[in-house]
Amino acid sequence: MRARSHWFLAVLVLLTAAGPAAAQHGSLSWDGTGPQPCLECHRSEAIAVHGSGHFQWEGAAPYSNRGVPPSQGKNAGALNSYCVNILGNFPGSCGTCHVGRGAAPEAAWNEAQLQDIDCLVCHQENYKRVKVSGKFVFDPSSGITATQAVRTVHEPTRKACLQCHAKAGGGDAYKRGDLALAHTATTDERFDVHMATTGANLRCQDCHTTSSHRIAGRGSDLRQTDLDTPVACTKCHENQHGDSAIGRHVTRVACQTCHVGARSARNAADTAATEATEVHRDWTRPEWKSAVSQYHPTATLKNDIKPVYRFWNGYSANYTLGDRITADAATGTYTTSKPVGGINDQSPIAKLYPFKYKTAYQPYATTQNLLIPLDTRVYFGTGSLTDATRAGLGNLGYSPDEAWSMVTSDTYQLLTHEIIDHDSALQCAQCHGSNATQMSLKTMGYALKAPESSVCTQCHKARRNPGWQNVHDSHVSSKRYDCSFCHTFTRPERNLRTTK
């Protein structure tokens, strides 16, 4: 019933918005090349867009490196293990998903900047554009005319949002691992119960609420916070599990951990395309992509990826251009983004979350100890890693002759889409017990505080161990002992009464 009511609400909102829009815009015309006519009536909205993360590509970053530097983002030195950084290539490929028409964003708005805002990227799902002489113009292959495009604007739809967000990083589903073009209109509820048209059929805005063209929600690897409003499952699913065994997990385990399921980057049942995601990128192996007439690094794509699990308190450690960095002693990798948190984290919002884990083989300045933002304009055009790396060093202000080598970087990315229903969610034995296949709780820090014989004889004589499920049910579910009686961690489980 909940899914059907969500579907009805979404349709009602779209229909209600479409009527007035059609009436208000019915006399507009546009030639497809000059400024869009939106500013005539929507000047204040354009100013709001100009200051947003979608246009500035940077903003306040209170949860990234604990706000140092205070402004972060693609346009402020963010570096990742996909296309690395926009330095040197914003006018080219990097600007393709910017909501401007070609000009680089400036901090203060002016008339030229407002005229450069491309409202149709978000407000016309049938709109396509092509770059001519450095400026995005209307693409006649859109299936509608430019005038029809401005006369039939609407609130953003999944199709409009996914044109950029599903194709980030170089291709459909490459980057996020839980977001693909299939989300536009899939009927497969087992692919995503929230966005399937036969499921809740939610709009992006149903979770990612908006205010003055700022959007709530950020993955663990997104630097800026555009709108500091929580995106929470409890908005619709308050106290879903009550005081059950599952309900007693929710203060420590995020909903996504169980409801993303055993595998991410699943294929939708009703699409011909694969929803495989990128798990590794190798810049030493250029491949010619005839569809875009560019060289791209070799990408390794996979479906059905088992998430990795980490405690996350909402803060992230992210790499910024110019940061000195050395290899992680345990893994030998150079991390571009990882969640902050741990089993003993005292933050009230710290929970266990699922993440996509992604690596890349990219250049590193060996004497400067920094990752190099190779110039993708050079690489895409020539396929030369050496020339692109030398250009990247120059873009950073270093000599192109700086010594460099190749290293493996890694990135953790929050998985929060492709939610499945309770029948397909993780079951207890997949995570608990000696035969668990989904995760190792012991390596995360959950362990007996002493040998089993010592732990058990705190309260009774030694007995045969009947298995974790029976032990757990008799001590926690029934007697409601505090977890710290048996396990080592300092944070108390607040849903359990300390009794003995």
N, C-alpha and C positions, 0 to 999 in steps of 0.2 A: 504493500500500500504506500509506503514511504517513497519508493522509486517512482511509482505512477504519479504521486502528487508533485514530486520534483519536476517530472516531465511536463505536467500541465502548467505549473508555474512558469517554467522556462518559456514555453510556447506563448503563454499569455503576455509575458513581459515583452517578447519580441514583437508580437502583433500590436500591442499597445504603442510601442515605440515607433513602429513602422508607419502608422497612420499619419500622425502629425508631421513626421519627417517628410513624407511624400508631399503633403500639402505645402509645407514651408519651402521646399526645394524645387517644386515643380516648374518654376520659371527660370531656373538657372541654366547656364550654358558654359561650356569650357572647351577650348581648342586642344587640350591635352599636352600643351608644351609650356604655356605661360603659367603664372601663378594661379593657383586654384582660387575659386571665388569665395572660399570659406570665411576669410577675414572680414568681409563686408558685414557679417552679423556675429561672428564668433571671435572677436579680437581678444577678449579676456580669456577665453579657452585656449587660444593660441599662446598667450603669455604663460599660462599654466603648463602647457605642453613643453614649452621651451625650457622651463626650469626642472622638468621631470627627468627621471633616470633614463627613460626611453629616448630622449633627445640629447641630454648632456653626456650620457654614458659614464657618469660618475655622480657621486653624491656623498652625503654623510654616511660614515661607516662605523657606527658605534659597536657593532658586533664582530667586526673584522679586525683582528690584531688588537682588540680592545680599543678601537678608535684611533690608532696611530699608523699612518697619518689620518687626520680626520676626514678627508675626502679621498675616496678611492673609486676605482672602476676601470672599464676598458680604456677610457680617455685619461686616466690618471695612473698609468703604470701597472695595471693588473696584468699578470702573466699566467698562462695556463699551458696544459700539455696538449692542446689542440692546435689552433693557429698561432699560438704563442702570445702575440701582442699586435695591436694595430699600427705600431710605429712604422712609418714608411709606406703604409698601404691603405690608409683610410680612404683616399680618393678612388681606390680600386676595389678589390673584392671585399675588404672589411666594411665598407660603407653600404653594402647591398641590403643589409637588414636594419640600417639606421632609418629613423622615421623622418629624415630630412631628404631633400631632393638633390643633395650633392655637396653642399657646403659643410665644412667642419663646424661643430658646435662652438659657440663663444659663450663665456660665462654670463655676460649681460645681453639682454635682448635688444634688438634694434629692428628697424623695418625690414631690412634684408633678411635677417634671421627668421622673422615671423613669416615672411613670404616663402621661405625655404621649407617650412614644415609641410610634410606630405600627409594630410589628414586621411586620405583614402587608403593608406597602408593598413590602418586599423578599422576604418569605417566603411569599407566597401570590399566585401569578400571576393567579388569577381574581378577586382582591379589587378592588373599586371602592369609592370613598368619596365622600361629598358633605358640604359644610359646612352646618351648621345652628347658628345663633346663635353663630357664631365658632368652632365645634368640628367637626372632621371625624368623621363617623359612618359606619357601614356603609351602602352603597348597595344597596338590594334588587335593582337591575338587574344585580348581579354574576353571576347565574346559579347561585349556590350560596347557602345560608343562612349567617348569621354563625357559627353553631355548626359547620357544615361547614367553614367557612374556617379556624377555629382547630384543628380536628381533622385537617386535611390539609396542615399547613404543610410546607415543604420548603426545600431549599437554593435560593438565588436562581437563577432561570432567565433566559435572554435576554429572554423576554417581560416578566418583572417589571422587569428593569433598564431596558428600553427604554421603559417607560411614562413614565419621567421623562427619561431621557437622550436619547431620540430626539425628544421633543417640546419640548425646551428652546428658549427664544427665541420661542415663540408658535405653533409648529405642527410637524408631522412633517417632519423633516430640515432645518428652518429653520436651525439654529445650526451644527452641526458640519461639514456638507458631506460627511461620509462615514459617517453613522450615521442610520438610518431604521427605522421600524416594520417595513419589509420584512425586516430582519435577523432578525426573530422566527422565521420558518419558510420563508424562500425556498429554492427548489431550484436557483436560478440561480448556478452556480459562477462564471460570468463577472461576476456582480455582486459576489460576495465568496467567495473560495475557502475562507476560514477558517470562516465562519459558515453557509454554505449547508448544508442538511441532506443534500445529496448530496455535499458536500465533506468537510471536516474536522469540521463540525458542532460547533465548539468552544463551550464556555460562556465567558462573560465572564471567569470566575475562572481559566480556563486560562492567560490572559495577565496579567490583573489579580489577582495573588495577594493573599491576605488574611491578616491576623494580628490577633486581638482586635478584629474588626469594623473594622479599618482597611484601606483598599484601596490597592494600589500602582498607580502610573501617573498621569501628569498631562500634559495638552496644554500647549503653549507659553503659552497664555493663562490657565491655571488658576493661581491665586495660591498656595494652600497645598499642601503635600506631606503627604498623609495617612499614607502608609507609604513610607519612603525605600528602596524595593527596586526595582532596575531592571526595566523591562519591555523585554525584548530579544528580537529575532527569533532570535538565536543560541541561545536556550533549546531550540529545536527544530531549528534549521537551522545548526548549527555547521559552519564551513568548507565551505559549500555549493558554492562555485565554485572552491575550491582555488587553484592558481596560474595560472589562466586570465587572459585579458585582463579579464574581468569581475571576477575575484577580486582583481585588483590595484586595483580601484576602491573596495573596501569600507572601506578606512581613511579615505576622504574622502567617500564617497557612501553615504547611508543606504539600506537595503534598500527602504524605502517610496518613495524617489525613482523607482526603476524599476518597482516592483511596484504602486504606485497606478495607474500607467499614464498615458496621455496626457490623460485626462479624469477628473475626480471628479464626484460628484453624478450618477452614472449611474442610469438607471431599471432596476429589477429586471424581468426578463422575465415574471414570473408574478404581478405585482400590478397591480390596477386603478389604484392611486394613483400619483401622480408622486412621485419622490424628489428633486424640485428643491430647491435650497437658496437661502437668502436671500443676495443679494449687495449689496443696498442697502436702507436704511430711511429714510423721509422723514416726520418728525414734523409737518411743516407740512400734511400731507394726511391728515386722519383719515378712516377708513372704518368704517362700522357693521358689526359682525360679529354677525349674528342668532343664530348658534349658541351664542355665549357672552354675548349681550346686552351688548356692550361696543364702544367705539370703539378701534380699533387704528391705528397709523401705517401708511401704505402701504408694503408690502414688495415689492421686486422679486425674483422667484424665477427661477432658471435651472438647467437641466440641463447636463451635459457641460461642466463648467468646467475650463479649463486651469489647473493649479496654478501658483502662483508659487514660485520656488526661492530659498532663502536658506541661508547657512551658520548653523548653530545649535550652540552649545556647551553647551546645557542650561539656560542662564540666560535670563531674560526681563525686558524693560523694560515694566512695567505701570503704568497710571495708577491713582492712589488719590485718593479724594475730598479736595478741598482743595489738591491739587498745582497749582502754577503751571505753565502750559503755553503755549507759543506754536507757531505753525504751522511745520511742517517747511519749511525753505528750498527744498528741491528739489521737493516735491510740493504744498505749501500745505495739507496735511491735519494734523489733530491726532490723534496716534496713541494709542490706548488700550492696545494690547499689540503688542509685536513681539519676535521672537527676537534674542538677542544673539549675535554671531559675525561672522566674515568670512573671506575667503580666506586671510589670514595668521594666523588664530587658532592659537595654540600649544597650546590645550587638546587632550589626547589623544582626547577624545570629540567634538570639533567636526567636523561633517559637513554635507553638502548635503542639505537636506530639502525636501519639498513642503509648501506651505501654501495654505490657502484665504485669499483676500484679500477683505475685506468693508468697505464704507463705510456711513456713516449721516450724515444731515443733522439736527443736534441743537443745542440752545442752549448759548451760551457767554457768560460774564460778561466783558464787554469791558474794564472797568476793573480787575477782580480777576484777569484772565487765568486763569480756571479753567472747566472744563466743569461744567455745571449738571445735577445729578441730578433732572430734572423729576419731579414726583410722579405716578407712573403711576396711582395711585388716582384722582386728579383727572382725568387725561387719559382713562383708560378709561371713566370715568363721564360725562364731559361732551364730550369731543372738543376741548376748548379748550387749545391749546398755551400761550396767554398765562397762563391761570389755573394750569396745571400747572407752568409755569416759575416763576411767582411763588411758588407753594407750595414748590417745590423749593429756591428761594433761602432761604425761611424755615426749611425743614428743616435747611439748612446753617448757619443762624445769621446769615444776611445779611438786609438789608432787601429786601422783595419789590420795592422800586422800583429796585434795582440795574440799571444799563444792561446789556442783553444783545443778542446778535445770533445768527444761525444760522451754523454752520460745518460743514465736512465732517470727520468723524472716520474713522479707519480701524483695522482690526484684522487681525492675521495669526494664523491658527489651524492648528496642525499637522494634517496629514492622515495617518492611520495605520490606518484601516479600509478596507473595500472593496478588499482586496488581490486581485490577479489572478495567474494562474499564469504560468510562465516563457514560455509561448508567446505571451502577450498583453502581456508587459512591454515597456518601452521598448527600442528597438533603437538601436544605436550612431549611425546617421546621423540620428536624430531630435534628437540633442543636439550632435553633432560635425559640423564642416564648414560651408562657406559656405551650404549649402542646409538647414541645421537648422531645424526648425519648432517644436520643443518649448521650447527655451531658448536664450539667447544667452550662451555662456560668456565672450565678450569683455567684455560689460557686467558680469559678475560678477568680473572681474579677471584672467581667463585671457587672456593676450595674448603675442605674440612679444616678446621683450625688446629687439628691434631690427628694422629692416627685414629682410624675408625673405632678401634677397641677402647681408646681413651675417651672419645667423644660420647659413645653410647653409654659407657659406664658412669657418666656423670649423674645419670638418673636411675638406671636399672642395671641388672646383670647383663653380661654379654649374651646376645641372641643371634640366631641365624639372620643374615640380611635377606629379606624377602624381595629386594629390588627397590629402586628409588621411588616408584609410584606408591607402593604400600607404605614405605617409611614416611614419605611426604604427607600422604593422606592422614595417617594416624597421628603425626606430630604437629602438622600445621593446619590442615583442613579441619580436623576434629578438635585437637587440643589447643590449637592456635598458639604454639610456642613461637617465640621470637626467633628469627633466622640466625641471629648471632649466637644462639646456644650451640650451633653446630658449625657455622661457617665463619670465615674470616673476611670481614669488611667492616668499616667503621660507621657507615651511614645507616641509621635504623630504618627498618621498613615500617613506614608510618601507618599502614593499614593492618598491622598485626599487633595485638595486645601482648605486652611482655608478661607472660604468665608461666608458671611452672607447677 
